[in-house]
Every structure is written in C-alpha cells, then in structure tokens.
Amino acid sequence: MGIDGALRLTQARGFVFDVDGTLVHRGPDFRARPVPGAVEVLERIRGSGRRLVLFTNGSHVPAEKIARALSEDGLPVADDEVLTPVESAITYLRRYHSGSRVFLFATDAIRERIAEAGIPLTSGDDAKVVLVTHADEIDITVLERAAHAVRRGARLLTGSYVPGFAGVDGIVLSRGAMVTAAIAKVSGARPQVVGKPSAAAVGELRAHFKLPTQKLAVIGDDLGLDIRLGRMGASHTVLVRSGTSGQLDLDRVPPRAQPDAVIDTVADLLGSL
C-alpha cells in the first residue's frame, strides 16, 4: 500500500468491507473460509474504537442471517455489522416512495423482512414500484404482470444488476439480474440499483455510521462494485487483489475509476490501522 493510502486509513472513522474475495473465500460446500488476517483486521478495527460493516450484494436472506453464517464459519460478525441491498432498498422506499405499494421479487425470508419494515406489498395493478432481489423461482405470468406495471409507470428497482459473482467453479449468475433484465427489456425502463454501487447504498452507509462517507474507507476486490461505491461517496478506497481483481491491469483503468490504494490481501491492512 502506498504511503498516502496508509495515512488515510489511520484517519478513517469507519470501515466498509466486501465479503467474498475480500474477507472470505468459498469452498465447494459454499461455506466461507476466512482469508489469513481477516479476523485480526476486524478485531484491530474494533479494538481502536472504530466501527465496521460488511456490505454484500447478497439478498437471499436477511443481513443478520448472513452475519450468523459468517460467524459460524469463523469470521466473527455482529448482526448489525452486515448490510445488503435489502436494507438500502427499505431506506430508499421509505424516503422516496412512502406508502407506495411494491411488487416484490424475493425469497420468502426477504418478503417477510420487507413486510415487517412496513413496506406495503402487492402483486396487482396498483404497484407503484417493482423491486427485484434474489428470487428462487419465477412464474412467467407474475413476471409479465410486473412488466406491465413498469410500462404503466411503476419504478423498477433492483438489488444488483451485475451478471453474477465469483464462485468455486466460476461465475454464479445473478437471478435477480436476470429477472430485472427481462422486465427492463420489455418495458423499456432503466433499472435503478439500490445495492452496490448506487446512491442508495451510499446513503445507507451514511445513515448506518451517522458519518459523512468522506470519513469512511471502503475495501473490496471488485473495481466496478466496491471501489466505485467508495468513489461515489468520496470515501478512501482500497482494492484487494485476492478476489476478482487478481489479474486486472490497473494501467488500463481510467484515473476516475482507480482505487486510492492496492493491496494483495486484507492482511496487508494490519500495518496501517
């Protein structure tokens, strides 16, 4: 890490970490294996009195369930130390679409989480928003109904619109992105992302830490997701080479997309905290 990067990390008041490829790698059983130094980095930050959060684009289960699964796999994380697009979507809907009925594509667990947050749900013609998160099964008739809602003017929101994420045997395709793409194609709407990277996610970080995002450091392995999220909030950004960016040639990346610092593995942060 460059000297400027190290100095900025000592001044950071909060830390935002990606999960897969940054703090853990997945085995064939999809269980998380913390990378060397990950546990120590989180403990060092907590010991300094500063806060941290893991922001993942996973939207299949509530954030606290992700936290508990990571803890069971050896990466101790508190329930309130994980954020997903579900949390940023709830905040966004409350702020900009208060009281509007939402046509939701989600697992049963996420449907329950959003309903408990007081977001009115519908599968009818009264939808003013269509929100797509991870979905295990899709009924083509329901998909068609949602597309008609968007054609009539409903806002199309999606947790993530990237093709997928790195898995043990290659890319794991995003079902949410596939559903979103289908609706966007036939409706002509441009989906608005509420997960990483988006203005909604930046706002969620600001609300979570109760700090300007300029005082945060964002650490992750994906230039287009994690580093872009950090740059959108004017946070200090650190690219980790242990995940999707391992073979990336940064000399070919335009200056506006460059990270502030680059490290091989998250353990390299230990000397700069």
N, C-alpha and C positions, 0 to 999 in steps of 0.2 A: 504493500500500500504506500502511496506517495505521502510525503510529509504533510501536505495540506489536508489530505484525507484523514490522517491520524489526528491532526489538530481539531478538525471539525467534529470528529467523533467524541472527543473529550468534552466538547461544548453541547452536544446533543442532550436534550432533556427527555426524549422518548425514542424508542426503537421499534421499527416495524419490520418483521421478518416474513419472507415467504417460507413455505414449509417444504414441499417436495423438491429435492435437488439442492436445497439450501441447508436445512437443518436435518433432514432425514432422506434416506433412500428406501425404496420399497423392495421387498423380496418377492419371490414367486407367489407367496401366500398373501401378498399385498400388505403385510404387516410392516410398520415403519421401523427402520433401523437408524437410530441417531448417528449422524456422521461424527467422527472424532472431534472433540472440542465443543460440540453443540450444547451439551448440558452445562459445561463450565462457562460458556459465554452467557447463557441466560442467567446463571447464578451470579456471575460477576456484575451484570447489569442490575439485578435486583438488590445485590449487596451494596451497590452505590446509592441506593435510594431512588433510582430512576425506574420508570415503567416501561413495559414492553407489550407488544401484541403480535400475534401471528395472523396474517391476513392471507387466507386461501380462497381461491375461487370455487372450491367445492361447495355445492349447495344441495347435497342429497340428504344430509341430516343436520340438525341444529348445531350451532357452534359449540355448545357445551359438551355435546356427544363427541365431537371431533377432539376436543381438549382431553376428555377422559380416555379416548382410544390412544392418543399420543402418550399420555401418562402411563397407561398400561404397557406400552411398547418401550418405555424407558426414557421418554422425554417429558419430564415433569412440567405440566402446564395447567394453570388455574382455569376454571370455567370462564372467567372474564378476560382471559388473555388470548382469545381467538375471535376473529371477525370473519364473516363470509358475506357474499353478496346479498344474502337474506336480510342481514341486519341493515346494510346500507339501503336496500330496497324499502324496508319498513320505514326508515327515517325519511327517505325521499317521498314515499307515498303520503306520509303524514304531513309533510311540509308543502308539497305541491299539488296533491290530489286528495286532500282531506275529504272523507265522506264518499269518494267515488268508488263505484263497485269495480272489483278487479277480477278478470278472467285469468285464472291461475293454472299454469302447468307446473306440477311439483309432485314430489313424493308425499305420501300420507303424513309423514312426520313434519315436513315443511308446511304443508297445508294447515296442519294443526297449529304450528308455531305462528304463522301469519294471522290466522283467525284469532288466536289468543291475544295478539297485539292490537286487536280491534279493527283490523282492515276488513271491510265488507267484501265478501266474495260472491261471485255469481258465475253461472255458465250459460247465461241467457243474453238476450238482445240489449239489456240495459248496461252492459260493460262499457266503462269509460277508459279502462286501462287493461291491456293484456300483458301479463308478467310471465316470463318463461325462466324457470330454474331447471334443475335436473329432473328429468321425467323417466320413469322405468318403462312405462307403456303409453302408447298413443292410440287413441281412437280417431280414425280419419274424419269421422263426422264431427267430432269435437274440434279437431284442428281446423276444419272448414268453417265452423261457426265462429271460431276466434278470428280467422282471417277476414270474415265478413265484418266483424266488429271493428277491426282495424280499418277496413275500407270505408266504414261509416264515420271514422274519425277517432276511434279509440287510440290511445298512445301505446306503442309497442316498446316494452322494456325487457331487457334480458340480463341475466346474471353475468354471462360471459359470451363473447362472440368469437373466440379463438377456436381453431379446429379441434384442439384437444391438448393433452399434456403428456409428458414423457412417462411411459410405463416400463415394466421389466422387459417386455417383448416388443417395444416400440411404442408408437403413439396410441394413446387411449382416446378415441374420438369422443367429442363432446355431444351428448344427446341434446342438451339444451341449445347448443349452436345449430344443430340440425333442425330442430323444431322452429327456432327463430328464423332460420334461413327460408324455410318453407313458407312461413307466414309473410315474410318480407317480400319474397318473390311474387306471390300472387296479389299482394295488397299494394305493392309499390312503396311501402313505408320504409323508412330508415330506422333500424332498431337503435334504441338508446341503451347503452351499457350502464349498469349500476354497480358492477363489481370492478375488479382491476382490469384496465386503468380507466378511471372515469372521474368526473367532477363529483358525482355522488359518493364515490369511495373516499375522495379527498375530504369531503365534508364529514363523512363518518369518522375518519381519523381525527379531525379537528374536534368533533363532539366527544369522541371517546377519551382523548387525552386532555381535553379542555386546554389546549395549547394551539398557537399558530403552527401550521405544518412546517413553517420555515425552521422550527426548533426541533424537528424530528429527523432521524436517519432512517432511510429505507434500504434494506439489504435483501437481495434476491438474485436468482440465477437467470432470470428472463429479461432481456433488454426491452422487449415490447410490452411486458406486463409490469414488472416490478420497478424497473428503472424509469419507465415512462410515468408510472404512478407517482414516484418520488419527484420527478421533474415537474409534473403538473402542479404539485403542492409546494414547489421551490424548496423541497427537503434535500438533505445531503444524501447522495445515492452511492451505494457500494454494490458492484457486480461481483457475484461469486462464480468462479469457474467450475464448480463441482456439479453443475446441472446442465441445462440446455445450452448454455453459452460456452461450453468447454472448447469447441472448435471455432468459435466466432472470431473473425478477423476484425478487430476494432478499428484498424486503419481504414476500413471501408465504410465505417459508420459515420454519418454526418455529425458535426460538433453538437448540434441541438439535441441529439439522442445519446450522447456519450455519458457514461457514469462519471461521478466525481473521483471514484477510486475503484481499483480492481484487485481482488484477492483470489488465491487459488482455492481456499477452503475457509469455512466460517471460523475455524480455529485461529486463523491469522488475525482475527479481531482482538484476541486476548491482550496483545501488547499495546492496544490503542484505546482501551476503555478506561 
